[in-house]
Amino acid sequence: MNTRAPVFVEHVEFRPAEFQVLLHGERAGLTIREFELLFALAERNDRVVQRPELYDLVWGGRMAHRDRSVDVFVRKVRRKLELASPSWTYVHTHFGVGYRFSPEPVLAPGPVLPPGPLSSEQPTA
């Protein structure tokens, strides 16, 4: 039986004994495998974890060539976390390297500027 105490990373509560993640006190509804993936990332908070390492930590073994299990489960986890807490992002992609867990607020898009000269000089006719 898993008797590990809850772990907190900002407003995210991990309950390993229950395989539960709470965001702002609300359950995220992850499966056991999804929990294991997210918890593996959170235990390495703000560190980029390579896909083969994640595979070994969660599935327990060597990742086969072209296996997309990690990517598929990251996508599932992201979808559920976004539904539970749409104003935050949690899992960040580092293309060609792996994934990083770091709770960050979603930034509102800035104003769209019309195309024009980049300098303060007026174009000459």
Phi and psi in degrees as a GROMACS rama.xvg file:
@    title "Ramachandran Plot"
@    xaxis  label "Phi"
@    yaxis  label "Psi"
@TYPE xy
-85.2536  115.168  ASN-2
-111.027  20.954  THR-3
-65.7097  140.822  ARG-4
-72.3074  155.975  ALA-5
-58.098  148.591  PRO-6
-120.213  134.926  VAL-7
-115.295  133.778  PHE-8
-128.893  103.238  VAL-9
55.5737  -122.467  GLU-10
-93.6004  11.8136  HIS-11
-101.199  124.381  VAL-12
-110.509  124.897  GLU-13
-104.097  129.018  PHE-14
-116.617  86.6326  ARG-15
-59.6082  -33.9438  PRO-16
-64.6434  -24.7246  ALA-17
-111.33  -3.79862  GLU-18
55.06  45.0692  PHE-19
-121.229  145.024  GLN-20
-121.885  131.605  VAL-21
-116.99  131.865  LEU-22
-112.896  118.951  LEU-23
53.8288  35.0475  HIS-24
84.8802  -2.51356  GLY-25
-107.771  137.422  GLU-26
-65.3638  138.13  ARG-27
-87.4237  -16.3818  ALA-28
74.2596  37.6381  GLY-29
-83.7664  150.049  LEU-30
-74.0933  170.746  THR-31
-60.0972  -45.5249  ILE-32
-64.4596  -40.8432  ARG-33
-63.3984  -41.7707  GLU-34
-59.6121  -47.5356  PHE-35
-58.8297  -41.0641  GLU-36
-64.3581  -49.8235  LEU-37
-64.9185  -40.0813  LEU-38
-66.4456  -37.8995  PHE-39
-60.5462  -40.3337  ALA-40
-68.9412  -43.4166  LEU-41
-65.6041  -33.5725  ALA-42
-65.4132  -17.9939  GLU-43
-115.492  42.1065  ARG-44
-44.2561  127.806  ASN-45
65.4326  19.605  ASP-46
-114.674  136.582  ARG-47
-74.3466  124.689  VAL-48
-109.996  124.978  VAL-49
-69.9954  150.806  GLN-50
-55.8065  -46.0864  ARG-51
-61.3176  -36.0126  PRO-52
-66.4592  -43.3483  GLU-53
-60.9179  -43.0496  LEU-54
-59.2975  -46.4298  TYR-55
-62.1484  -42.6595  ASP-56
-66.0341  -38.6939  LEU-57
-95.1382  -44.6258  VAL-58
-96.8062  -15.1903  TRP-59
69.2793  67.8945  GLY-60
165.109  -174.927  GLY-61
-88.2124  135.307  ARG-62
-75.7115  129.898  MET-63
-71.2921  153.196  ALA-64
-57.1388  132.124  HIS-65
69.9439  12.3259  ARG-66
-70.6706  128.375  ASP-67
-108.509  14.9434  ARG-68
-55.0209  -45.9274  SER-69
-59.9627  -47.5582  VAL-70
-62.8325  -41.6195  ASP-71
-63.0751  -44.6681  VAL-72
-71.9667  -33.4044  PHE-73
-61.7951  -42.4671  VAL-74
-61.7435  -43.0352  ARG-75
-62.9951  -44.6524  LYS-76
-62.6965  -46.8872  VAL-77
-56.905  -44.5281  ARG-78
-59.8791  -45.6439  ARG-79
-69.0727  -39.7746  LYS-80
-66.6508  -38.4826  LEU-81
-65.2377  -38.5259  GLU-82
-65.4236  -39.5973  LEU-83
-77.3526  -28.8176  ALA-84
-149.525  76.0533  SER-85
-66.0409  -18.208  PRO-86
-91.8834  8.25297  SER-87
-129.612  152.976  TRP-88
-123.193  143.787  THR-89
-122.195  -41.4339  TYR-90
-110.413  122.363  VAL-91
-111.728  137.876  HIS-92
-89.9967  135.453  THR-93
-116.692  96.3678  HIS-94
-53.2799  131.954  PHE-95
78.3374  -1.71111  GLY-96
-122.516  -64.885  VAL-97
170.699  -145.632  GLY-98
-130.277  156.079  TYR-99
-136.038  135.816  ARG-100
-96.6799  124.831  PHE-101
-163.552  105.78  SER-102
-62.879  122.361  PRO-103
-139.15  137.603  GLU-104
-66.2595  144.978  PRO-105
-74.8307  126.616  VAL-106
-81.1665  135.781  LEU-107
-67.6187  141.365  ALA-108
-64.4377  142.051  PRO-109
-78.771  176.406  GLY-110
-67.3422  145.619  PRO-111
-87.4503  121.759  VAL-112
-92.7407  141.335  LEU-113
-69.1893  150.731  PRO-114
-64.7252  145.381  PRO-115
-178.019  -174.342  GLY-116
-65.0956  145.918  PRO-117
-84.6516  -15.8402  LEU-118
-105.894  173.05  SER-119
-83.2773  -2.66917  SER-120
-75.1474  144.454  GLU-121
-82.584  139.371  GLN-122
-64.687  144.805  PRO-123
-94.565  145.768  THR-124
